[in-house]
Amino acid sequence: MKSFTLDHATDTDSALSALRGGATTIAGGTNLVDLMKLQVETPDRLVSIRRTGLDTIVEDQDGLRVGALVTNADCAADQRVRTSWPLLAKAILAGASPQLRNRATTGGNLCQRTRCGYFYDTSQACNKREPGSGCAARDGFNRIHAVLGTSEACIATYPGDMAVAMLALDAVVLTQGPNGAREIPIAEFHRMPGEDPSRDNTLKPGELITAVRLPAPTGGVQIYRKVRDRASYAFALVSVAADVSMEGGRIARCSLAFGSLGTVPWRDRAVEELLVGETPSPALYTKAADLLLKDARGFGHNDFKIPLAARALAATLHEATQG
């Protein structure tokens, strides 16, 4: 690991000051430290934000505000989350081992980087790690890679679970930066690779996540289905987050998000619009899957994700609509 200096911020202002000075933020370190060990990330200076007080969960008339430093374990265990936003708790509990959940934070989880093996291997071409070097995954072993939102420059998938649930719940990312506070709808937080896959999200230089706000509870049936190679700690092959309400035997409201299908947590509102007002049926689920996957493209080893996603969506909708 390359040598570095470590500072400790005691409040948001001192953290922002360190970021303006070129420091890299570290909280739980569950992703960053691994990348530093492999020299994928080589920061000269780190600033720890563990002492900045951003570790509270507060409920108000607008919903729930989850601080950036709330650990995944504490978020999933919070009774308010379990009762009114159970989709988030289910996704977090499906997402990592207990040891990681005890360290990983809300803000850090949102900013985690891809688990593409070519990104982690500095001897391989990777436009995300070294822009302009190429994408070894396109013609390599790409079983875990994305089938939606890819580009000529990158096919790496976003690996997380928490952000997928937050996307279905219409969460908002709250930040502080050199130009003041911002509220970023989570649907606008992660970036598709395009020609520049090196930037994973829309955070600006010197900007710090302070919290994530969840809107008021919907009262719907909330399900998180994660399909993976083994039931224990593993990244998803396909995941589906659903928040569905029924009225008179028809789908009255439907919010869906998908993980490990796209280069970002994926949501297609046209699919939701197709489902709303309809009576649940296998034919309807097939129609929804066809719409969701109309632009999906496999790269050989990951071709199976396309029919797998269709089956996962159908199973999730069946469970949600039967209540």
Contacts in CASP RR format, 6 or more apart in sequence:
PFRMAT RR
TARGET T0000
AUTHOR 0000-0000-0000
METHOD contacts of the structure
MODEL  1
MKSFTLDHATDTDSALSALRGGATTIAGGTNLVDLMKLQVETPDRLVSIR
RTGLDTIVEDQDGLRVGALVTNADCAADQRVRTSWPLLAKAILAGASPQL
RNRATTGGNLCQRTRCGYFYDTSQACNKREPGSGCAARDGFNRIHAVLGT
SEACIATYPGDMAVAMLALDAVVLTQGPNGAREIPIAEFHRMPGEDPSRD
NTLKPGELITAVRLPAPTGGVQIYRKVRDRASYAFALVSVAADVSMEGGR
IARCSLAFGSLGTVPWRDRAVEELLVGETPSPALYTKAADLLLKDARGFG
HNDFKIPLAARALAATLHEATQG
1 36 0 8 1.000
1 37 0 8 1.000
1 39 0 8 1.000
2 36 0 8 1.000
2 39 0 8 1.000
2 42 0 8 1.000
4 36 0 8 1.000
4 43 0 8 1.000
4 44 0 8 1.000
4 45 0 8 1.000
4 46 0 8 1.000
5 44 0 8 1.000
5 45 0 8 1.000
5 46 0 8 1.000
6 26 0 8 1.000
6 45 0 8 1.000
6 46 0 8 1.000
6 47 0 8 1.000
6 48 0 8 1.000
7 18 0 8 1.000
7 23 0 8 1.000
7 45 0 8 1.000
7 46 0 8 1.000
7 47 0 8 1.000
7 48 0 8 1.000
8 47 0 8 1.000
8 48 0 8 1.000
8 50 0 8 1.000
8 51 0 8 1.000
9 15 0 8 1.000
9 18 0 8 1.000
9 47 0 8 1.000
9 48 0 8 1.000
9 49 0 8 1.000
9 51 0 8 1.000
9 52 0 8 1.000
10 51 0 8 1.000
10 52 0 8 1.000
11 52 0 8 1.000
11 53 0 8 1.000
12 52 0 8 1.000
12 54 0 8 1.000
12 176 0 8 1.000
12 208 0 8 1.000
12 210 0 8 1.000
14 52 0 8 1.000
15 25 0 8 1.000
15 47 0 8 1.000
15 49 0 8 1.000
15 52 0 8 1.000
15 208 0 8 1.000
16 176 0 8 1.000
16 177 0 8 1.000
16 178 0 8 1.000
16 206 0 8 1.000
16 208 0 8 1.000
18 45 0 8 1.000
18 47 0 8 1.000
19 25 0 8 1.000
19 47 0 8 1.000
19 177 0 8 1.000
19 205 0 8 1.000
19 206 0 8 1.000
19 207 0 8 1.000
19 208 0 8 1.000
20 178 0 8 1.000
20 206 0 8 1.000
21 45 0 8 1.000
22 45 0 8 1.000
22 206 0 8 1.000
23 43 0 8 1.000
23 45 0 8 1.000
23 46 0 8 1.000
23 47 0 8 1.000
24 32 0 8 1.000
24 41 0 8 1.000
24 43 0 8 1.000
24 45 0 8 1.000
24 46 0 8 1.000
24 47 0 8 1.000
25 46 0 8 1.000
25 47 0 8 1.000
25 49 0 8 1.000
25 208 0 8 1.000
26 32 0 8 1.000
26 33 0 8 1.000
26 46 0 8 1.000
26 47 0 8 1.000
26 48 0 8 1.000
26 49 0 8 1.000
27 48 0 8 1.000
27 49 0 8 1.000
27 50 0 8 1.000
27 68 0 8 1.000
27 69 0 8 1.000
27 105 0 8 1.000
27 107 0 8 1.000
27 108 0 8 1.000
28 50 0 8 1.000
28 103 0 8 1.000
28 104 0 8 1.000
28 105 0 8 1.000
28 108 0 8 1.000
29 103 0 8 1.000
29 104 0 8 1.000
29 108 0 8 1.000
30 96 0 8 1.000
30 100 0 8 1.000
30 103 0 8 1.000
30 104 0 8 1.000
31 108 0 8 1.000
31 111 0 8 1.000
31 112 0 8 1.000
31 113 0 8 1.000
32 41 0 8 1.000
35 41 0 8 1.000
35 113 0 8 1.000
35 120 0 8 1.000
36 42 0 8 1.000
36 43 0 8 1.000
38 120 0 8 1.000
38 122 0 8 1.000
39 122 0 8 1.000
40 119 0 8 1.000
40 120 0 8 1.000
40 122 0 8 1.000
40 129 0 8 1.000
49 68 0 8 1.000
49 69 0 8 1.000
49 208 0 8 1.000
50 69 0 8 1.000
52 69 0 8 1.000
53 69 0 8 1.000
54 67 0 8 1.000
54 68 0 8 1.000
54 69 0 8 1.000
54 70 0 8 1.000
54 210 0 8 1.000
54 211 0 8 1.000
55 67 0 8 1.000
55 69 0 8 1.000
55 70 0 8 1.000
55 71 0 8 1.000
55 74 0 8 1.000
56 67 0 8 1.000
56 70 0 8 1.000
57 64 0 8 1.000
57 65 0 8 1.000
57 66 0 8 1.000
57 67 0 8 1.000
57 70 0 8 1.000
57 74 0 8 1.000
57 75 0 8 1.000
57 78 0 8 1.000
57 80 0 8 1.000
57 81 0 8 1.000
58 64 0 8 1.000
58 65 0 8 1.000
59 65 0 8 1.000
59 80 0 8 1.000
61 216 0 8 1.000
62 213 0 8 1.000
62 215 0 8 1.000
62 216 0 8 1.000
63 213 0 8 1.000
63 214 0 8 1.000
63 215 0 8 1.000
63 216 0 8 1.000
63 217 0 8 1.000
64 80 0 8 1.000
64 81 0 8 1.000
64 84 0 8 1.000
64 85 0 8 1.000
64 213 0 8 1.000
64 214 0 8 1.000
65 174 0 8 1.000
65 211 0 8 1.000
65 212 0 8 1.000
65 213 0 8 1.000
65 214 0 8 1.000
66 75 0 8 1.000
66 81 0 8 1.000
66 106 0 8 1.000
66 211 0 8 1.000
66 212 0 8 1.000
66 213 0 8 1.000
66 214 0 8 1.000
67 106 0 8 1.000
67 107 0 8 1.000
67 210 0 8 1.000
67 211 0 8 1.000
67 212 0 8 1.000
68 105 0 8 1.000
68 106 0 8 1.000
68 107 0 8 1.000
68 108 0 8 1.000
68 208 0 8 1.000
68 209 0 8 1.000
68 210 0 8 1.000
68 211 0 8 1.000
68 212 0 8 1.000
69 105 0 8 1.000
69 106 0 8 1.000
69 107 0 8 1.000
70 105 0 8 1.000
70 106 0 8 1.000
71 101 0 8 1.000
71 102 0 8 1.000
71 103 0 8 1.000
71 104 0 8 1.000
71 105 0 8 1.000
71 106 0 8 1.000
72 92 0 8 1.000
72 96 0 8 1.000
72 100 0 8 1.000
72 101 0 8 1.000
72 102 0 8 1.000
72 104 0 8 1.000
72 105 0 8 1.000
72 106 0 8 1.000
72 109 0 8 1.000
72 162 0 8 1.000
73 98 0 8 1.000
73 101 0 8 1.000
73 102 0 8 1.000
75 81 0 8 1.000
75 88 0 8 1.000
75 89 0 8 1.000
75 92 0 8 1.000
75 106 0 8 1.000
76 82 0 8 1.000
76 88 0 8 1.000
76 89 0 8 1.000
76 92 0 8 1.000
76 93 0 8 1.000
76 101 0 8 1.000
77 89 0 8 1.000
78 89 0 8 1.000
81 88 0 8 1.000
81 89 0 8 1.000
82 89 0 8 1.000
84 217 0 8 1.000
84 219 0 8 1.000
85 169 0 8 1.000
85 214 0 8 1.000
85 217 0 8 1.000
85 222 0 8 1.000
86 222 0 8 1.000
87 165 0 8 1.000
87 168 0 8 1.000
87 169 0 8 1.000
87 222 0 8 1.000
87 223 0 8 1.000
87 224 0 8 1.000
87 241 0 8 1.000
87 242 0 8 1.000
87 243 0 8 1.000
88 162 0 8 1.000
88 165 0 8 1.000
88 166 0 8 1.000
88 169 0 8 1.000
88 214 0 8 1.000
90 165 0 8 1.000
90 222 0 8 1.000
90 223 0 8 1.000
90 224 0 8 1.000
91 161 0 8 1.000
91 162 0 8 1.000
91 164 0 8 1.000
91 165 0 8 1.000
91 224 0 8 1.000
91 226 0 8 1.000
91 239 0 8 1.000
91 241 0 8 1.000
92 101 0 8 1.000
92 161 0 8 1.000
92 162 0 8 1.000
92 165 0 8 1.000
93 101 0 8 1.000
94 161 0 8 1.000
94 224 0 8 1.000
94 226 0 8 1.000
94 239 0 8 1.000
95 101 0 8 1.000
95 160 0 8 1.000
95 161 0 8 1.000
95 162 0 8 1.000
95 226 0 8 1.000
95 233 0 8 1.000
96 104 0 8 1.000
96 161 0 8 1.000
96 233 0 8 1.000
97 233 0 8 1.000
100 233 0 8 1.000
106 162 0 8 1.000
106 209 0 8 1.000
106 211 0 8 1.000
106 212 0 8 1.000
107 209 0 8 1.000
107 212 0 8 1.000
108 209 0 8 1.000
109 160 0 8 1.000
109 162 0 8 1.000
109 163 0 8 1.000
110 162 0 8 1.000
110 163 0 8 1.000
110 166 0 8 1.000
110 173 0 8 1.000
110 186 0 8 1.000
110 189 0 8 1.000
110 201 0 8 1.000
110 209 0 8 1.000
110 212 0 8 1.000
111 200 0 8 1.000
111 201 0 8 1.000
111 203 0 8 1.000
111 209 0 8 1.000
112 159 0 8 1.000
112 160 0 8 1.000
113 119 0 8 1.000
113 128 0 8 1.000
113 200 0 8 1.000
114 128 0 8 1.000
114 156 0 8 1.000
114 157 0 8 1.000
114 158 0 8 1.000
114 159 0 8 1.000
114 200 0 8 1.000
115 144 0 8 1.000
115 159 0 8 1.000
115 235 0 8 1.000
116 126 0 8 1.000
116 128 0 8 1.000
116 137 0 8 1.000
116 144 0 8 1.000
116 145 0 8 1.000
116 156 0 8 1.000
116 157 0 8 1.000
117 124 0 8 1.000
117 137 0 8 1.000
118 124 0 8 1.000
118 125 0 8 1.000
118 126 0 8 1.000
118 135 0 8 1.000
118 136 0 8 1.000
118 137 0 8 1.000
118 140 0 8 1.000
118 156 0 8 1.000
119 126 0 8 1.000
119 128 0 8 1.000
119 129 0 8 1.000
119 156 0 8 1.000
122 129 0 8 1.000
124 136 0 8 1.000
125 133 0 8 1.000
125 134 0 8 1.000
125 135 0 8 1.000
125 136 0 8 1.000
126 133 0 8 1.000
126 134 0 8 1.000
126 135 0 8 1.000
126 136 0 8 1.000
126 137 0 8 1.000
127 133 0 8 1.000
127 134 0 8 1.000
127 135 0 8 1.000
127 153 0 8 1.000
127 154 0 8 1.000
127 193 0 8 1.000
127 197 0 8 1.000
127 198 0 8 1.000
128 154 0 8 1.000
128 156 0 8 1.000
128 193 0 8 1.000
128 197 0 8 1.000
128 198 0 8 1.000
128 200 0 8 1.000
129 198 0 8 1.000
131 196 0 8 1.000
131 197 0 8 1.000
131 198 0 8 1.000
132 153 0 8 1.000
134 153 0 8 1.000
135 152 0 8 1.000
135 153 0 8 1.000
135 154 0 8 1.000
135 155 0 8 1.000
137 145 0 8 1.000
137 154 0 8 1.000
137 155 0 8 1.000
137 156 0 8 1.000
137 299 0 8 1.000
138 155 0 8 1.000
138 299 0 8 1.000
140 301 0 8 1.000
141 301 0 8 1.000
142 155 0 8 1.000
142 299 0 8 1.000
142 300 0 8 1.000
142 301 0 8 1.000
142 302 0 8 1.000
143 301 0 8 1.000
143 302 0 8 1.000
144 157 0 8 1.000
144 235 0 8 1.000
144 237 0 8 1.000
144 260 0 8 1.000
144 302 0 8 1.000
145 155 0 8 1.000
145 156 0 8 1.000
145 157 0 8 1.000
145 299 0 8 1.000
145 301 0 8 1.000
145 302 0 8 1.000
146 155 0 8 1.000
146 156 0 8 1.000
146 157 0 8 1.000
146 158 0 8 1.000
146 260 0 8 1.000
146 261 0 8 1.000
146 262 0 8 1.000
146 263 0 8 1.000
146 302 0 8 1.000
147 261 0 8 1.000
147 262 0 8 1.000
147 293 0 8 1.000
147 296 0 8 1.000
147 297 0 8 1.000
147 298 0 8 1.000
147 299 0 8 1.000
147 302 0 8 1.000
147 305 0 8 1.000
147 306 0 8 1.000
147 309 0 8 1.000
148 261 0 8 1.000
148 262 0 8 1.000
148 263 0 8 1.000
148 266 0 8 1.000
148 293 0 8 1.000
148 295 0 8 1.000
148 296 0 8 1.000
148 297 0 8 1.000
149 192 0 8 1.000
149 193 0 8 1.000
149 262 0 8 1.000
149 263 0 8 1.000
149 264 0 8 1.000
149 266 0 8 1.000
149 295 0 8 1.000
150 193 0 8 1.000
150 262 0 8 1.000
150 263 0 8 1.000
150 297 0 8 1.000
150 299 0 8 1.000
151 192 0 8 1.000
151 193 0 8 1.000
151 194 0 8 1.000
151 195 0 8 1.000
151 197 0 8 1.000
151 263 0 8 1.000
152 195 0 8 1.000
153 193 0 8 1.000
153 194 0 8 1.000
153 195 0 8 1.000
153 196 0 8 1.000
153 197 0 8 1.000
154 193 0 8 1.000
154 194 0 8 1.000
154 197 0 8 1.000
154 263 0 8 1.000
155 263 0 8 1.000
155 299 0 8 1.000
156 193 0 8 1.000
156 197 0 8 1.000
156 263 0 8 1.000
157 259 0 8 1.000
157 260 0 8 1.000
157 261 0 8 1.000
157 262 0 8 1.000
157 263 0 8 1.000
158 190 0 8 1.000
158 259 0 8 1.000
158 260 0 8 1.000
158 262 0 8 1.000
158 263 0 8 1.000
158 264 0 8 1.000
158 265 0 8 1.000
159 235 0 8 1.000
159 236 0 8 1.000
159 260 0 8 1.000
160 235 0 8 1.000
160 236 0 8 1.000
160 259 0 8 1.000
160 260 0 8 1.000
160 265 0 8 1.000
161 224 0 8 1.000
161 226 0 8 1.000
161 236 0 8 1.000
161 239 0 8 1.000
161 259 0 8 1.000
163 186 0 8 1.000
163 189 0 8 1.000
163 190 0 8 1.000
163 265 0 8 1.000
164 224 0 8 1.000
164 239 0 8 1.000
164 241 0 8 1.000
164 257 0 8 1.000
164 258 0 8 1.000
164 259 0 8 1.000
164 265 0 8 1.000
165 224 0 8 1.000
165 241 0 8 1.000
165 257 0 8 1.000
166 186 0 8 1.000
166 212 0 8 1.000
166 214 0 8 1.000
166 265 0 8 1.000
167 186 0 8 1.000
167 187 0 8 1.000
167 241 0 8 1.000
167 257 0 8 1.000
167 265 0 8 1.000
167 266 0 8 1.000
167 267 0 8 1.000
168 241 0 8 1.000
168 242 0 8 1.000
168 243 0 8 1.000
168 255 0 8 1.000
168 256 0 8 1.000
168 257 0 8 1.000
168 267 0 8 1.000
169 214 0 8 1.000
169 215 0 8 1.000
169 243 0 8 1.000
169 255 0 8 1.000
170 185 0 8 1.000
170 186 0 8 1.000
170 187 0 8 1.000
170 215 0 8 1.000
170 255 0 8 1.000
171 185 0 8 1.000
171 186 0 8 1.000
171 212 0 8 1.000
171 213 0 8 1.000
171 214 0 8 1.000
171 215 0 8 1.000
172 183 0 8 1.000
172 184 0 8 1.000
172 185 0 8 1.000
172 186 0 8 1.000
172 212 0 8 1.000
172 213 0 8 1.000
172 215 0 8 1.000
173 183 0 8 1.000
173 184 0 8 1.000
173 185 0 8 1.000
173 186 0 8 1.000
173 189 0 8 1.000
173 209 0 8 1.000
173 212 0 8 1.000
174 181 0 8 1.000
174 182 0 8 1.000
174 183 0 8 1.000
174 184 0 8 1.000
174 209 0 8 1.000
174 210 0 8 1.000
174 211 0 8 1.000
174 212 0 8 1.000
174 213 0 8 1.000
175 181 0 8 1.000
175 182 0 8 1.000
175 183 0 8 1.000
175 184 0 8 1.000
175 203 0 8 1.000
175 207 0 8 1.000
175 208 0 8 1.000
175 209 0 8 1.000
175 210 0 8 1.000
176 182 0 8 1.000
176 207 0 8 1.000
176 208 0 8 1.000
176 210 0 8 1.000
177 204 0 8 1.000
177 206 0 8 1.000
177 207 0 8 1.000
177 208 0 8 1.000
178 204 0 8 1.000
178 205 0 8 1.000
178 206 0 8 1.000
178 207 0 8 1.000
179 204 0 8 1.000
182 207 0 8 1.000
183 213 0 8 1.000
184 202 0 8 1.000
186 212 0 8 1.000
186 265 0 8 1.000
187 267 0 8 1.000
188 202 0 8 1.000
189 201 0 8 1.000
189 202 0 8 1.000
190 200 0 8 1.000
190 201 0 8 1.000
190 202 0 8 1.000
190 264 0 8 1.000
190 265 0 8 1.000
191 199 0 8 1.000
191 200 0 8 1.000
191 201 0 8 1.000
191 202 0 8 1.000
191 264 0 8 1.000
192 263 0 8 1.000
192 264 0 8 1.000
193 263 0 8 1.000
197 263 0 8 1.000
203 209 0 8 1.000
218 243 0 8 1.000
218 245 0 8 1.000
218 253 0 8 1.000
218 255 0 8 1.000
219 245 0 8 1.000
220 243 0 8 1.000
220 244 0 8 1.000
220 245 0 8 1.000
220 253 0 8 1.000
221 242 0 8 1.000
221 243 0 8 1.000
221 244 0 8 1.000
221 245 0 8 1.000
221 246 0 8 1.000
221 320 0 8 1.000
221 321 0 8 1.000
221 323 0 8 1.000
222 241 0 8 1.000
222 242 0 8 1.000
222 243 0 8 1.000
223 240 0 8 1.000
223 241 0 8 1.000
223 242 0 8 1.000
223 244 0 8 1.000
223 316 0 8 1.000
223 319 0 8 1.000
223 320 0 8 1.000
224 239 0 8 1.000
224 240 0 8 1.000
224 241 0 8 1.000
224 242 0 8 1.000
225 239 0 8 1.000
225 240 0 8 1.000
225 242 0 8 1.000
225 312 0 8 1.000
225 315 0 8 1.000
225 316 0 8 1.000
225 319 0 8 1.000
226 236 0 8 1.000
226 239 0 8 1.000
227 236 0 8 1.000
227 237 0 8 1.000
227 238 0 8 1.000
227 239 0 8 1.000
227 308 0 8 1.000
227 312 0 8 1.000
228 234 0 8 1.000
228 235 0 8 1.000
228 236 0 8 1.000
228 237 0 8 1.000
229 237 0 8 1.000
235 260 0 8 1.000
236 259 0 8 1.000
236 260 0 8 1.000
237 260 0 8 1.000
237 305 0 8 1.000
237 308 0 8 1.000
238 258 0 8 1.000
238 259 0 8 1.000
238 260 0 8 1.000
238 261 0 8 1.000
238 305 0 8 1.000
238 308 0 8 1.000
238 309 0 8 1.000
238 312 0 8 1.000
239 258 0 8 1.000
239 259 0 8 1.000
239 260 0 8 1.000
239 312 0 8 1.000
240 256 0 8 1.000
240 257 0 8 1.000
240 258 0 8 1.000
240 259 0 8 1.000
240 309 0 8 1.000
240 312 0 8 1.000
240 313 0 8 1.000
240 316 0 8 1.000
241 256 0 8 1.000
241 257 0 8 1.000
241 258 0 8 1.000
241 259 0 8 1.000
242 254 0 8 1.000
242 255 0 8 1.000
242 256 0 8 1.000
242 316 0 8 1.000
242 317 0 8 1.000
242 320 0 8 1.000
243 253 0 8 1.000
243 254 0 8 1.000
243 255 0 8 1.000
243 256 0 8 1.000
244 251 0 8 1.000
244 253 0 8 1.000
244 254 0 8 1.000
244 255 0 8 1.000
244 317 0 8 1.000
244 320 0 8 1.000
244 321 0 8 1.000
245 251 0 8 1.000
245 252 0 8 1.000
245 253 0 8 1.000
245 254 0 8 1.000
246 252 0 8 1.000
246 321 0 8 1.000
246 323 0 8 1.000
249 279 0 8 1.000
249 280 0 8 1.000
250 277 0 8 1.000
250 278 0 8 1.000
250 279 0 8 1.000
251 275 0 8 1.000
251 276 0 8 1.000
251 277 0 8 1.000
251 278 0 8 1.000
251 279 0 8 1.000
251 280 0 8 1.000
251 321 0 8 1.000
252 276 0 8 1.000
252 277 0 8 1.000
253 276 0 8 1.000
254 272 0 8 1.000
254 275 0 8 1.000
254 276 0 8 1.000
255 272 0 8 1.000
256 267 0 8 1.000
256 268 0 8 1.000
256 271 0 8 1.000
256 272 0 8 1.000
256 313 0 8 1.000
257 265 0 8 1.000
257 266 0 8 1.000
257 267 0 8 1.000
258 265 0 8 1.000
258 266 0 8 1.000
258 267 0 8 1.000
258 292 0 8 1.000
258 309 0 8 1.000
258 313 0 8 1.000
259 265 0 8 1.000
259 266 0 8 1.000
260 305 0 8 1.000
261 296 0 8 1.000
261 305 0 8 1.000
261 309 0 8 1.000
268 291 0 8 1.000
268 292 0 8 1.000
270 291 0 8 1.000
271 288 0 8 1.000
271 291 0 8 1.000
271 292 0 8 1.000
274 287 0 8 1.000
274 288 0 8 1.000
274 291 0 8 1.000
275 284 0 8 1.000
275 288 0 8 1.000
275 317 0 8 1.000
278 284 0 8 1.000
280 317 0 8 1.000
280 318 0 8 1.000
280 321 0 8 1.000
280 322 0 8 1.000
282 314 0 8 1.000
284 317 0 8 1.000
285 313 0 8 1.000
285 314 0 8 1.000
285 317 0 8 1.000
285 318 0 8 1.000
286 310 0 8 1.000
286 314 0 8 1.000
288 313 0 8 1.000
288 317 0 8 1.000
289 309 0 8 1.000
289 310 0 8 1.000
289 313 0 8 1.000
289 314 0 8 1.000
290 310 0 8 1.000
292 309 0 8 1.000
292 310 0 8 1.000
292 313 0 8 1.000
293 306 0 8 1.000
293 309 0 8 1.000
293 310 0 8 1.000
296 305 0 8 1.000
296 306 0 8 1.000
296 309 0 8 1.000
298 305 0 8 1.000
298 306 0 8 1.000
END
